[in-house]
Amino acid sequence: MKRCAMIQFNLFVVTRASQAALLPVVLIVSSINEARPSPIVKISLDDTALLTEGEKSIIQFQAGDKTVTGTIPFIQELCAQFPFLVGNNARVENEWISRLDSFDTLDFKALDPILQRLDTHLLFRSFLSGYSLSTPNIALWGALRGNRVTAATLKRAAVESLNAASRERKLAKSREGASYDVTLKNTENSVVTSFPPEPSGYLHIEHAKAAPLFWFNDYFAQAYSISRFDDTNPSKEKQEFQDVILEDLALMDPSPLRFKYRNYASDYFDQLNDYCLQIIKSGKAYADDTDKETINHQRRDGIPSQRRDLSPQESLAHLEEMKMGTPEGLRWCIRAKISVDDDNKCLRDPVIYRCNPSPHHPTGNAWAIYPTYDFACPILDSMEGVAHALRTSDRDRSPQYQWMLDTLNLRTVQVWDFSRMNFIRTLLSKRKLTTLVERGVVWGWDDPRFPTIRGMRRRGMTIPALREFILKQGPSKNATLFYWDLIWATNKKYIDPISPRYTAIETKAIAKATVTGGPANSYTKTRPKHVKNTSLGDKVVPFSSSIVLEQVDAKSFNQDEEITLMNWGNAIVRKISTDGSTGKVMHLELELHMAGDVKKTEKEVTWLSTGAKIWSPSNTLEEFLNFNTEFRVSGLADCNVSEVNAGDILQFDRKGFYRVDRAPAPGVPGVFFNIPTGKQK
């Protein structure tokens, strides 16, 4: 510093240079001069020099016999001459100073990874390091503002940030009381809801929203839910579905305090039968043997059934036939006598009991009649102490729910209808999903193409991401059609920081290469599995003179082009041997150039050493919405994948995130499912 104080530095600036380029210079020079007893950097303005086309500024900096030309070299020289310009963490800030040249290009593809790296670095920071503005911060700002490509990118990012902030404010407002203000009564002591899934299939994503305890427990001080299986249809229900539902609920909400207790509609078959007798005796229900198609037609057109005026005694007699499961009983059902032509078609004499002699998985053959959901749900909600019935069914069904309670003189339950969760090009109908499973179109209910909780988790969805997505929707009544990229983008936030990085290349078209100027013998080095999360440990990277690359990369190379081999360094393409008939690259000769700057190459490629163990083949399965929904790609992976286990999530460089569905083993190929990130087409 004393040496610098004795030298007069001269700075020559063209006055017609861009303000974006000059402002950082002026700020930096001012900070230098203010820090000295007397100014040591003298600025000279040149009104005569002309700028060439595309030139941002002409700056010359003279320090003794040394002359530096250009804004970025000038700033880099100043930081070298005056160490106090750099913040407390000199290593970090000098690293960004050394990268200033990278921001001078107008090629967005080259800029994008640099901007991404900067964005990640600033994710939890306001400055490059420390808590104050230093010269590298000013220089970096100037480099960004002085480049028209980055300036445009920053402008778009600012607009997106404002829009995101606006959405976040709306979401915060929603969580504070907008969408979550569902005007529930009697919530002072607790919120008591119910979740009555039917064990006729696996839970899918809409069921996650339909379980109100997941979002109400975060809003009300005391909230719990009564989980009750609506096991009233023995033709569709299985013990398997019941067990899986319980497991999925436990995964989504492991707290045992959220559920008051778990039970079954079948626990109340005796009481429900009594209520059926009561409603028939009161003249509010009747037996009907009209076929299903005719009933649907009559309800649609407001036509009364010919059986509507049966006496209670006649209806009770037919109910007894139904209970025995006889052929005569199978012809009949019990219908509520509400209305024939009400504008709300849900009130047009709905069916409340059916005959079904199929064995029931909890009760066996004890019953041959079963209540419908519309009859059983309001009765059991009232009996079990449910105070707040939150329903995703059609809002037209709520008056029917209330009619059952009023007609049977039961304790009232407050109903809140919220919208269904619909996804574009997605089947959420349990009946249609069942058909796909039964026909063998998919592997099963946990198929990674399925919107079931099991299928999504097998594809790579994490429970925290699923919960965050559901919580953000809240109990809104507004019908919304979602795109899958939104939930997968949420998931990426959770998996990106904890996914180790490995290398894999496709085997369908491999290009072999010989590397000269490198190792005479094979050797290995360790590299971090995740450069931003060293807690994940290290991986082994083998090096040798014989490597393989993907054909698509090899075809993009030009003679004498300098490329970057990821996790190794730069190499120059010295020879390309191709098959004249197919255009396939048969062999490459690469000359290592370790002194090369990896920031200046256009192509950064993955590779594998053939001098080390390679797991082959490793199948990666990628699913897309298409008539052909299954795509398989065979590949080679580096030796480190031998450590992974089924269920692990990792990232293959330049390919994306994957979940290990089957871990590789000697003689057994691994299976990896591609995880969407919300950006893939």
N, C-alpha and C positions, 0 to 999 in steps of 0.2 A: 504493500500500500504506500509506503514512503517513496518507493521508487516511482510509482505512478504520479505522485504529487509533484515531482520535479519535471514532468514532461508535459508539454502543451500539445493537446490533441486537436486536430482540425477536422471538421465535418463539413463537407460540401454537399449541398442539397439543391436539386432543381426545383424551383418554386411551382412548376406545373405538374409535379408528381401528385399521385392520388392521395387524398387525405387519409384514407384507410392505411396506406403504407407509411405515411409520414408521422401520423399521430403517435404510434408506439415509440418511434425514434425520439420525438420531442419529449415524451414522458420519461423515457429512460435517461436521456441527457439531462433533463431537469433534476431527476433524482440523484444523478452523479454530482452535478454542480452544487446542489443543496447540501450534500454530505461533506463538501470540502470547504476549507476556510475561504478559498477564492476559486472562481470557476476555472476548470482545467480543460473543459471541452468547449471549443469555440465553433459556433455554427456559422458557416458562410453560405449565403444564398446566391444561386447562379440564375440570372434571368435570361441568359443567352443560349444555354444548352437546349437542344431539342430532344424530345422523347421519340424513340422509334415505335412503330406500331406494335402494340401488345406489351410494351414496357410499362411497368407500374411506376418506377422511380429510378433516378440515378443518384446514388449516394456513394460518396468516397470518404473513407475514414483514414486519416494519416496519424500514425503514432511513431514519431521519430522517422526512421528510414522505411517504415512499413506502411504500405497502402492497401486498404481493403475496400473492394467495390461491391455494392449490393446490400440491400436491407438486411437479409438474413445473415450473410457473413459478417456484416457490421455488428449485429446484435450478439452473435456468437463470440466475436472478438472482444466486445465490451465485457461479457460475462467472464471471459478468461482473464482480462486485464484487471477487473474489479470484482473480486470474489464476494464482496458484501452485497452485490446485486442479487445474488442467488439466495433463496430462503434458507431456513434451518436445515432442511433435508437436501443437501447439495446433490447427492447421488440421484434422487428422483428428478429434481429440476434440471440438472445438467443433461439427464437422459432425454428430457423433452426438448431442451435446447438443441441437442444433436439431431433431433428428428424434424426440426423446422423445415429443412429442405423438402421433406416429404409432402408438405402442404403446398408446395409451389406448382404441382402438376394440375392440369385441367382434365385429367382422365378420372372420371368418377369411380370406375372400377378399382383404380389404384388408391383413390382417396378413401373409399368406403371402409376397408378394414382398419385404416388409421383412425378414422372418425369413430368407428365402433370401439377401438381400443381406448381412445380418449374418453368416450362416453362412459365406458365401464370404469375407467380410473376415477372419473368425477361423480360416480354414482352416489357415493356417500361423502363427497367433499365439495366445498365451495371453491377451494384453491388447489393448485397442484400438490402443495404440501403446506402444512401449518395453517395459520389462521389470518394471514395478511397477504396483501398484494405484493408480489415480487416481480422482478424483471421478466423471468420466464413466463409468468402469467400474462403480462402485457404483450410480450413478443408473440405468444401463441394466439392471443386475441387478434393482434394485427395480421398475423399470417392467415387466419381464418377469414377476417374481414377483407383482406386484400385479394383474396382468390374468389372470382365471381362464381365458381362452381360451389365452393363451400359456403359462400354467402347465401346463395339461393337455397342450399340444403338447410342451412341454419334458419332461414326465414320460414321454410316449410315446417321444420321441426318446432319452431316457435308457435306457429299456428296450431299444429297438432297438439303441442303442450298446453296451449290455452284451451283447446277443445277438450283435451283430457282432464284439465283442471276443472273445467265447467262440468264435465260428467262426474268427476269425483265429488264436486260440491253438491251436485244433485244426489249422488249416492249417499254422501254424508247426511244430507238433509233427510233422505229416505230412511237411513238408519236411525236418525234422531227422532223422527216422528212423522214423516210424510207418508211414504209407502207403508211404514210399519205402524202407522196410526190407524188401526183397523177398528177403532171405536168399540172395543170389547168392553162389556160390562162386568162388574164384580171381579176385577183383577187385583183388588187391594191385597188379598192374602196369597193368591196363587192363580196361575193359568193352568187349567186342566183340559187337555186335548186328547184326542184319540187317533190311533193309526191302525185302521182295520184292513190290512192287506189280505187278498185272497191267495191261498197257497196253490195257485194254478200255473205258476211260472216263476222265473227269477225276477228280482227287482230290477227295473231299468231306471234311467236317469230321471224320468218324470216322477217316479215313486220317491226319489230322494227329496224332491221339492214337496211332495205330498205328505212327507213326515214332518208336521209342523213343529215338533219339539226341537228340530235342528236349528231353526231360526228364531223361534220364540224364546228359547232358553237364553239366547244372547241379548234379548230385549227386555224381558220381564225378570224381576228379581227372583221370583219363585215360579217355575214352570216345569211341569212334567206331563208325560203322555201315557195313556193306557194303550198298550199294544195288544190288539185283539185280532186273532185270525178269523177272517170271514169264511169259515170252512162250511159253506152251505151248498156246495155243488160237487158231489162225489165223483161225477163223471170227469172232472177236470183236475182234481186236486190230488197231490201226492205228499207223502212224508218227506221226500227229497226236497220239494219246493219249500216246505215249512222249515226244514233245517237250514237251508241256504239263506232264506230270508232272515232268520235269527242271526246267522253268522255275518251277513252283510250289514245288518243294523248295528251289530256290535263293532264292526270295523268303522262305520261312519260315525258312531258316537259311543266310544268306549266307557263313558261314565255310567255306572249302574244307577245313579240317582235320577237319570233322565226318565226312565220308565218306572211308573208306580208298580205295575205288575203286568205280566203277560198271561193272556188266557185265550179262550176260543169261543166262537159263537156256539159251537156244539155243546159247551158247558151249560147252555141255557135252553136246550131244545125243549125241555119240559115246560119252562115258563113261556117260551114262544108259542108252543102249542096251546097253552091256556089262553094267551092273548088272541090267538086265531079263533078259538072257540068263542071268546068274548065278542069279537068284532062281528062274527057271523050271527050270533044270537041277537046282537043289537040291530041287525038289519043293515049294517054298513059293509057287508061283504057277501059274496054269493059264489056258488060253484058253477063252473062253466066247462062244457066239453067241446066248445068251438075250436076248430083246428087253428094252429098258430098263424098260418097265412091269412085266414079270414079275420082273426082277431086284429092283426096288424092293419088290414084293410079297413075294418070298422073303426078302429081308433083313429086312423088317419082321416077318414071322411066323416067322423062324428055320428056313426050309426050304432044304436044300442044293440047289445047281444040279446038273442032270443031267450037266454037263460037269466037275464038281469032281474026278473021278477020272481025267481024261485023263492019259496019260503025258506026261513032259517032252518026248519026241520029237514027239508029236502036237501039243502046244501050240506047240513051236518051229516046226513046219510051218505052223501057222495064223498065227504071227507073221510069217513070210516073206510070206504072202499079204497081210497087213496092210501090210507095208512097200511093197508094189507098188501099193497103193491100188486093187486090183481090186474089182469088185462083191462077190466072195466075201470079200475081206479086210475090206470095210466092215461085214460082218455080225458081225465078231469084236472082242473086247476082251480084255485081260489083267487078271486079278483076283488079288490077293494071297490066299493060302490061310492065313487066320488062324483064323477060327472061324465056325461057322454060327449059333450061338444064344447068343453071349456077351451078358451083360446090357448091356454097352456096345456099342450097335449100330454104332458106328464101326469096330469090330473084325470085323464080319460080312462078310468077304471083299470089301474095297473094290476098285474098279477102279483100276488103276495105269497102264494104257496104252490109248489109243484110236487108231482109224484115222480120218484126216481128210485127204483129198487136196487141200484148199483151199490156195492159195499162201500161204506164210508170209512176213510182211513183211520179216524180216531174211534168211531162208535160201531164199526162193523155193520151188522145187519139189524141193528136195533130200531132203525127208522127207515121208512120208505117215503116219507114226505120231508121237504126241506123248505125253509122260508127263503124268500128272495132277499137280496141285500137291502132293497128299499124298505122292506118291512122290518127286518131284523135290526138294522143300524140305528134308527132313532130310538127303538125300544131299549137296546142294550146301552146306548150312550146315556140314556136317562137313568137306567138301573145302576150303572157303574159309577155314576158321579161325574160324568163328563160335563163340564160347564160351557165349553166353547168348541163347537163342531166346525172345524175348518175343512172345507170340501173343495176338491178340484172338479167335481162333477158339474154338469150343466146347471146354470142358475135356476132354470125352470124346475129343477127337482127339489129345490128348497121348500116351496109351498107344500109339496107332497110329504116331505120330512115332517113339517109342522103339523100337517093334517093327521098323521099317524099319532103324534103325541097328544093332540087335542082330543081325537076320537077315543083314545084309550085312557084319557085322564092321567097322563104321565107328567112328571116334572119337565118343565120346558128347558130347552137347551138353545143357547144362542148360536146361530149359524152364520159363518162368514165364508162366502165363496171366493176363491181366488183362481186366477187363470191357469190353464194348463201350460205346460212347457213343451212347445213344439219345435222341432229341428227340421231344417230344410232337407228334403230327400231322405227322410228317416222314418222307418216304421216303428211306431210305439204301441201299436195294437197288440195286446198279449195274444189274441187269437191268431193274428197273422204271423207273429214270431213263433208261436207254437207250430203252425203249419210248416214253416221253414225248417224247424228242428225235426219234426216227424218225417218230413220227406227227404231228409239227409242233404238238404241244400247247404247247410252249414255244419260245422263240427259238433255243435251242441250249444247250450245256453250260454256258455262262456266263450263262444267264438269271438275273436278280437274284432270282428266286423259288426258285432251286435251292440246295441245301445244299452245292454244290461250293465249293472254295476260290475259283475264278474267279467264281462267281455271288455269293458273299458279298462279295468284294472289289468287285465291280461295284455291289453294293447300298450299299457304304460301310464295310464292315468293314476295320479296319486290322490289319496283321500284328502289331504289338506287342500289341494287344488279344487277338488270336487266340492268340498264344503265352502270354500271361498266363493266359488261360482254360484252356488245355491243361495248363500247369504246375501249376495249382491242382488239377487232377483227379488227376495222378500215376498210377502204375501200380496203382491199387486193383483188387481183385478184386470189389468190391461193385457189383452191377448198379444203375445209376441212370438214371432217366428225367428228362431235363432240360427246362426251359422255355427258350424262346429269349430271354426277357427278361433272363436272367442274363448271357448273353454280350453282348447289345446294351448292357446297362447298363455292362458293363466297357468296351465300345468308346466310350461317351459320355465317359468320363474322359479319353480320349486326344484326341477331336475337339473337345470344348467349348472348351478354352483356345486353340485355333489356328484356329477357324473364323470367318472374317469375317462380319459381319452385313449383310444386304441387305434390301430390301423387295420384296414381291410380293403381288399381290391377284388373286383369281379373277375371270375375265372373264364367267362365266356370268350374273352379276347385279351390275352396277356401279351405284353411286349417284353422280351428279354433284353437286358442291357449289361454291358461290360463297363465297369468304372475303372478308369486309369488315373494315376496320380494319387491313388488312395492306398488302402491297406493291402499289403502283400498277403497277409493272412487274416482270416476272420477274427473279429473281436467284438466285445459288447461294451456298452456304456449304460449308465442309468440316467433316466430322464423323469421329471415329475409326471405323474398321471394327469395332473391338472395344474397348469402353471399358476392359476389364481387360487388354488386350494391345495396347498402342500400337505395338508393333513391326510389326504388320500394316499400318500406314499409315492413310491417310485416304481417305474416299470423298466424293463430291460429292452434296450434297442440294439439289435445285432447289426454289425457292419461287415461288408465283404465286397469283393470286386465284382460279384455277380448278383444282380438284383432283377426284380420284375416290376413292371408298371402296368397301368391300365392302358388299353389300346386307344381309348379316346384321348388320353393325355399325350401318348406317343405321336398320334397323328397330328396333333396341334403344334409340334416342335418344328422349328426351322433350322437349317444348317447354320452352325456356329452361334446359335442363340444361347444365351445364358439363362438357366432356369434355377429354381431353388428346390432341393430335395428336402422335404420337411424333416425336422429333427436331425439334419445332417449339415447341410450347407449348400453353396452354389456349385453348379457344374455347367460345363459348356458342351453343347451337342456337337460332336465332331463328325459323326457319321450316322446316316439313317439308311437302313436296308429295308426295302419294301417289296412286297409281292406285286409284280406288274399287273397280274390279272385281277387281283382283289383289292389292291391298294392297302392291304394290311401291313403294318410295320412288323417285320420279322426280327430285326435286331437293331440295337442302338449302341453307339460307342460314346460314352460320356467322360469328359475330363474334369476331375474335381478342381474347383477354383475356390478354395476356402477363404481367400482374401476378398472374394466378391461380396457386394452389399446386397443382402437379402431384401432390402427395402426397394431396390431398384429393378428387380426382376418382375416380369408380368405374370409368370406362371410358377405357382408353388404346388408341387405334386406329391402324392403319397407313393410309397414304394415298400417293397419287402425284400429282405436279403434272402437269397436262396442258400446261403451258407449256414442258415440257422433253421430250427424247427418251425414249420408253418402248419397251422391247423387247417386241414383241408378234408372235405369242403365245409364251409360254414354257411348255412342257408339263411338268407335274410328274406323275410316275408313282408311284402308291402301291400296294403289294402287301399283301394280307391273306390269311389262310388262309380260303378260302371256295371254293365251287364256281366262282364267277367270281373269279379271282385277280388280275385286272388292272383297275386303276381309273385313268383318266386325267382330269386336271383342267387346263384351259387357264387361263393367267394372264398378267398383265402384271407386268413386273419393272422396277426402276429402272435408269437408264442405266449404273450401275456394273457390271452383269453382263456388259457388253461386254468386261471385262478377264479374265473367268474362262476357264479351259482345261478340257478334258476330264480327268476324274480329280480335279479340285479338290473339296474339301468345304467347304460354307458353311452358313450358317443364314439362313433367311428369318424375319424377326421375326414372332413369334406363330404360326408355322407349323411350325417344327422344322428339323432338319438335313437337308441334301440333298447328294447327290454329283452332279457334273456328268457326265452320260453323253455329251452332245453339246453343245459350246459354242455359244451363239447367234451368229449372223452375219447381216448384212443379207439379208433374204429367207429366212433359214433359222431356224426356231424352235429354241430350246435345249431339251434334255431333261434333267430333273433327277429323280433317284430319291430318294424319301423314305427316310431312314435311321431305323430304329427306335431308341428310347432305353431300352427296358425298362419304360416307364411307359404306353405307348399301349395302348389296349384292342384 
